[in-house]
Each structure stands twice: as structure tokens, then as C-alpha cells.
Amino acid sequence: MSVALMWEARAEAGRGPELLDWARGQVLDPGPVRRETFRAPADRVLVITWWDAPYEAKLPELPDPPPELVSRPPHRWRFEPVD
């Protein structure tokens, strides 16, 4: 695995379970080598996907959720492993 993509969004107050369900239902094609979904206080949802690809590769990412579910646009980061 050579690159990890992180996607994090904060739901409107009380809509965290809906945002979590929405994120879990998003299909990436092609799919990543690994995918994990997390939740946190304040109705935040985090998705990390791992890809066997170069850092600069064009990869599918989770889209923006429906605007009524989130209190702000999602944050996205790309990371590469270090030894």
C-alpha cells in the first residue's frame, strides 16, 4: 500500500447516524485495498482508504454528501507511508 486517502465530515447536529450510513453506502470503483470507517463525538465521520498506487495517482474518492447532512464541506487528505 503506497497511499492512504482520508475523508472526514461533520454532520448537522443529531444527523451523525445518517451521515455514517451514507458514507458506508458509497461504493468506490475500483475499490481500495482496504477501507475503514470511523465515527467520533460531534457527529463526525472519517473514512480511510488504502491504495496500491503512487501518491499522485488519480483515485476514486468519496463525494460530497448531501448538503442537508453536513455542517461543512468534507475535509480530504492524502498520505504516503514513511519508514
Beta strands, then each sheet from edge to edge (+ up, - down):
strand 1: 3-10
strand 2: 34-40
strand 3: 44-51
strand 4: 75-79
sheet 1: 2+ 3- 1+ 4-
end
